[in-house]
Amino acid sequence: MIKQTLITIGRLKLYHEYSGDGDGFARVGHPDEKTVFGSMQSQIWSAIEGAIQGVELIAEGLVSNEYAAKTLQKLRESCDDESYETLTAKLN
């Protein structure tokens, strides 16, 4: 199985630079920045939003152990190493 890395550290940094505002990024993002996402900008942006939300729920203890394990496994599969470490840093 080939790993499809949706969330890279470069994409995560751009997400944070635009404070998660996908519409703002689409309107005023520099063409060089947009190439980081390619044609899957909205799907990747949504994946980052979901990842951040999932980690926040885990960090606050609002989910079951099973949900936490599944969420972290999904993150591991969709992130490069650096973005995974960045996203899960508050869990350590």
C-alpha positions in Angstrom: 0.0 0.0 0.0 1.4 3.4 -1.0 1.1 6.1 1.7 -0.7 9.2 0.4 0.7 12.0 2.5 -1.9 14.7 2.6 -0.5 16.7 5.5 3.1 17.8 5.2 4.9 20.3 7.4 4.8 22.8 4.5 1.1 22.5 4.1 0.6 22.7 7.9 2.7 25.9 8.1 0.7 27.6 5.3 -2.6 26.5 7.1 -1.4 28.3 10.2 0.0 31.3 8.3 -3.6 31.9 7.0 -5.1 31.1 10.5 -7.1 28.2 8.9 -8.9 30.6 6.6 -9.2 28.5 3.4 -11.2 31.1 1.6 -8.7 33.8 2.4 -5.9 31.6 1.2 -7.8 30.9 -2.0 -8.3 34.6 -2.6 -5.0 36.1 -1.6 -2.5 33.2 -1.4 0.5 33.6 -3.6 0.7 31.2 -6.6 3.8 29.6 -5.2 2.0 28.8 -2.0 -0.9 27.3 -3.9 1.3 24.9 -5.7 2.1 23.3 -2.3 -1.5 22.0 -2.3 -1.9 21.3 -6.0 -5.3 20.5 -7.2 -6.4 19.0 -3.9 -6.4 22.3 -1.9 -9.9 22.0 -0.4 -9.5 18.3 0.5 -6.1 18.8 2.1 -7.3 21.9 4.0 -10.2 19.9 5.3 -7.9 17.1 6.3 -5.8 19.5 8.3 -8.9 21.0 10.0 -10.0 17.5 10.9 -6.6 16.6 12.3 -6.4 19.6 14.5 -9.9 19.1 15.7 -9.2 15.5 16.5 -6.0 16.2 18.4 -7.8 19.0 20.4 -10.5 16.6 21.4 -8.0 14.0 22.5 -5.9 16.5 24.4 -9.0 17.7 26.3 -10.0 14.1 27.2 -13.3 14.3 25.4 -13.1 11.1 23.4 -12.8 7.4 24.2 -9.5 5.6 24.0 -10.7 3.7 20.9 -11.5 7.0 19.1 -8.2 8.5 20.2 -6.3 5.4 18.9 -8.1 5.4 15.5 -7.6 9.2 15.1 -3.9 8.9 15.8 -3.6 6.0 13.5 -5.3 7.9 10.7 -3.0 10.9 11.4 0.0 8.7 11.2 -1.2 7.4 7.8 -1.9 10.9 6.3 1.0 12.9 7.8 4.7 13.1 7.1 6.8 12.6 10.3 7.4 16.3 11.0 3.7 17.3 10.7 2.6 14.4 12.8 5.0 15.4 15.6 3.8 19.0 15.3 0.2 18.1 15.4 0.5 15.7 18.4 3.0 17.7 20.4 0.4 18.8 23.0 -0.4 15.1 23.7 3.1 14.3 24.9 
